[in-house]
Amino acid sequence: MLPLVVLACEELPRPADAGIAASEDLCRLQAAVPLSPRVVVAPLYGEPRVLERAVCAACFDGQPGAWAAGDRELIEVHLGDQLLELPNEPASALHLTHALHGVTLGRGVALVDLGDHWLVWQRGRAPRAVPPPLLEPGDTVWGVGGELRLHLLVRRDLPPRVRRVPLEGAELDDVTVTTLDDRPAGRLERAEQGAVVLLGSERRVPLGDTRAIIGATVVADTVVAWAPRETVLAVAGVVERVRGRDLVLVDDEEVVVVEAAPRRVRRVVGGAWSTVLQARPGADLACVPLADGAQTIRLDAALAHGHLALVERVRAADCGVIDTVHIVELATGGLRTVARDAHLRMHIAPVDEGFGWVEAEVGRIEP
């Protein structure tokens, strides 16, 4: 097992830039294809292991307590120590990813399409059947949320639109602001000058000129609101907008932003931003120098258990890729590298004991 270290890189010289542009153009004409995928789980302080019962996975997604893996034919849905197997049905409105259809996940809940009815599967409760709600043609369900009153996150691509739809019972409020464990925390008001979150009877948190909010939550004193093309963060009265390839990760106690271009990780501590990691030029996140002509092309991340898991993809000058998985203890900044080699590692997500991902051999399609 690699030791836990505190990130403290020295400034490293940048690798030579000659040939990078030409190499990047060449690599864009190629495609990396996952072969023989498998599900891997890494505990917070132990060695990664392959799950023995896992389906050879095309995808992996979820929150602590609910996750799924599957291929073109079958999907395994896991809820704690329970397992359900179902067909991968492209005609279903329930989507886990672009590759897996017939199931969608939320925090500790799985929603499964059984044809004439849907099955709601929540940890600690008996499974129950519900009739599918009325959806418009072209709608797809990409998530389920809530606890006592479940709602669906429904998306339509043309025209692009995201909305919340109640799964059972009465219509939802316009936007109710909740904590992540589904306790009411306030409500949202829209006006011409933008949206405002009302917390209690006195506190007003303006979100700037954003009106198309589809959901909002409160983590400690931070308001996180989601719009179709951006995430809005209000920290101590200062509003930030996160777009593009940057990631906003939220759990019961943390708000973390992973910024792709500067390769930086920030979190909210005591109502203010602090930097957890900052990659140095010419090195990966663990301070390992990059080879000449290599560059980081992708960051993925998952947040749980007071830790952040990062998948860092580096492309070499010959277009080969190295995917590295780091686990960071947020309170200390300690970083542990748990995997680093020429495998594709995708769909990083929390599981009960740590983090999991899909790992695959690399195949290539070349022009």
N, C-alpha and C positions, 0 to 999 in steps of 0.2 A: 504494500500500500504506500502510495506517495505521501509524504508528510504534509501537514497543514502549514502553509507559510503565509506571512503577511506580505502583500504586494509592495515592493519598494524597488522599482526599476531605476536604474541609471539611464540617462539619455544615451541612446544608441545611434550610431550613424545610419542614415538612410541607405538602403541598397541602391545600386546604380539604377537610374531610370531608363537607360538605353535598352530598347527592345521591348519595354513594357507595353507601349501602345500597340505595336505590331502583334505581340503575343495575345493581347486582349482581343484584338480583332479576329485572330485565328480561333481563339477559344469560344467566341460567340457563335462560330459556325458549327461547334460540336455540342453534343448533349450528353450529360451524365445520366445513366439509367440505373436505378436500384435493382440488384439481382439478389435472390435468396434472402429477402428481408426477415428479420427476427426482432422480437421485443426484448429490450434490455432494461433492467432496473438497477439503479445505483443507490444504495442507502447513504445516508448523510455521512457516515464515517466508515463505510466498508467498501469492499470491492464490488464492481458491477457483476451482474450475473444474468444469463439468459433465462427467461421464463420457460419452464418445461412445457406447460400446457398452452402456451401462446400460439395462436394462428400465425403462420408466416404473414407478416403484417404489411399492409400497404399504408396504414395510417395509425395514429395513436393520439388521443386527445382526451381532455376531461379536467376534472378538479380532484382534490383529495377525496377518495372514497368512491369515485365513479370514473371508469375509463373503458375504452374499447379498442380492439384491434381486429383487423380483418383483411381479406383478400377479395378477389373479384366475385367469389361465390358465397362466402360465409363471413359472419361477424361474431366475435365473442364480446359480450358486454359483461363487465365486472362491476359489482357493487359490494365493496368490502370483500368478504370471503365467498360471496355468492357469484354464480356464473350462469349466463343465459346465452344460448347460441341461436342465431337466426339467419335467414338468407339475406344476402346483399341485394336489395331490390331497387333497381334504378327508377322505377315508376313512383316510389314513395315520395311524399312531400317532406319527410324527415331526412335531414342531411347531417351527417357527422363531419364529413369533408366532401370535397368534390369527387372522391373515389368511393365513399361508403354511404349508402342510402338505407333508410329504414330504422334509424336510431338517431337520437340527438341527446346531448348531455347537458346537465347543469351542475350546480354545486351539491354533490351528494344525491343526485336524482338522475335517472335515465328514463327517457320516453321512447317506447318501442312500438313500431307499426306491426300489428298482427292482422292486417287486412281490413275486416269490418269494424275493428275497434283498435284503439291505442291502449297500451299498458303503461301505467305510471308506476315506477319502481323507485321508492325512496328508502334509504337506509333507516332501519328501526321501525318501518311500517309495513303492513301487509300490502302486496301489490294489488292494484285496483284497475279496472277497465274504465275507460272514458270514451265517449263518442268523439271522432275527429271534429274539430271546429270547421265552420265554413270558411274556406280560403278562396281567394281569387285565382283564376288561371295564371300560371307563371309564378305563384308564390312558393317559396321554400322556407322551411323551418330550420334555423341554424342554432337554436339554443332554447333552454327552458329555465325559468328562474322563479323565485319566490319560494314560499314554504307552505303557508296556510292557503294562499291564493296563487296558484301557479299561473304563469303567463309565458307565452311563446315569443321569441324574437323571430320575426318573419321578414324575409327579404325578397324583393323583386328587383331583377337586374335591369329590365327595360320597361318603363323608365326606372332609374335607380331610386329605390325607396326602402326604408327600414321602419317597421312599426312594431308595437307590442300588441298582442292579441290574447285575451283571457282564455285559458284552457277550460275552466269550469266557472259557473256562477255569473255574477253580474259583470257589467263592463268595468274596465279599469278606469281609475282616475286619469286625468290628462297625463301628468307625470307625478308620481309619488316618490319622494326622496327617501331612501331607506338605508340602513346599515347593511353590510354584507350578510348578516344573519337574519335579514328580512324584518328588522324592527323599524317602524316608521320613524323618520327623523325630521321630516319637513315636507315641503311641496315646492313646485316650480311654477313661476308665473312668467308669461311671455308678454312682451310689449314691443312697440316699434323700436325702441332703443336697445333691445336685447332681452336676454333671459335673466331672471333673478331667482336664486334659491332662498326660500324663507325657512330658517331653522328656528323652531320655537316661535315665540311671540315678538321677539325683538331683533334677532340677528338676520340681516339681509346680506347675501353674498352675490354681487353682480358677476355675470359671466361674459360681460362685453356684448358685442353685437351678434352673438350666436343665438338664434331662435329655434332652430330645428333640433332641439334636444330630444332624444328618444329614451333616455334613462339617466339617472344620477344616483350617486351614493355618497356617503360620508364616511371617511376613515379618519378617526381622531378629529382634528380640526380642519382636515382637507376635504374639499368638495371635488369630486370627479364626475364629470358629465360627458355623455357620449352623443355625438352628432354623426350623421352618415359619413362624413369625410374627415373628421377630426375628433380628438379627445381634448376636452377643456379641463384644465386644472386650476383651482383657485386655492392658493396657499397664502395665508396671512394677508388677504386682500389683493394679492398680485395674481393676475390671470396669465396662464401660459397655454398656448395651443400646440398640440403635437400632431403632426401629419406625416405622411410618407412612410418611410421604412422604420421610423423610430417606434419603439414599443412602450406602452404604458401597462404596467403590471400592478395589480391591487390584490391584497388579501385583507384579513381582519385587522391587521396592525400596520401594514406597510403600503406605501405608494412608491413605486420604483419606475424610473424612466431609463430605458436602454437606447442610447443614441448611436445610430449606425455610422454616420460619417466620421465623427471624432472618436468613435469607439470608447464611449464614456458611459458610466453607470452612475446615476444620481438617485438619491432617496430623500424623502421628507423626514426630518428629525426635529421635534420640538417646534413645528411651525416654520421651519426654514429648510432650504435645500442644502444638502451636503454631497460631496463627491465620494463615491465608494471606490471606483476604479477609473483609471485613465490610461489607456494604452499609449505606449511610446512609439514614435516613428521607428519603423524597422524591426518591431517586435510584436509578438502576440500578447494576449492579455496576461499571460503568465511570465512575461519578460523573456521568452525564448526568442532569439534572433530569427528573423525570416531569411530564407535563402535569397540570393540575388534574383530579382525579377518576380518574386512572389508578392502577393497582395491579399489582404482580407477582403472577401467579396460578400460575406453574409454573416449576420448575427441572429440567433434565435435565443429565446430565454423562457424560463418558467420561475414562478415565485411561490414558495411555501415553506413552512417550518422555520421561519427566520432565516432562510437561505435563498440564494439565487443560483439557478443552474443556467449556464451559458453554453451554447454551441457556436463555436467560431470556425468558419470555413475559410481556409487559405488556399488560393489557387497558385500553383507553381508556374514557372515560365513555360513548361511543357504542357500546360493545361491540366495536369493532374491535381487532385484535391486532397487536402488533409483536413479532416474534421476533428476538432478537439472539444472535449466537454470539461468545463470547469465548474466547480461548486464553491460558491462564495458565502461565507458566514457574514451576514450584513452587519452585525453588531461590532465585529472586530476588523472586518476587511480581509480576514484570512481566506486564502484561495488554495484549493486543492484540485489538481488536474487528475481526472479519473479515466480519461480515454484520449488517445492521440495516435491516429494512424490513418491509412488511406481507405477508410470506410465512409460511406455516406451515413450521416446521423441526422434524423429528421423528427419533427413532431414531438419535441421535448415537452414534458408535462409532469405535474406533480402526481405522485402516488402516495399511499399511506406511509410508507417507510422512507421516502426520499423522492427520487425523480426517475422517470423512465423515458425511453425514446425508441424509435425504430432504427435499426442498424442494418446496413446492406452492403454487399459487394458492389463495386463500381463497374458498370458496363458503359460502353461508349458508342455513340452514333456519330460518325464523321462524314463530312461532305464528300 
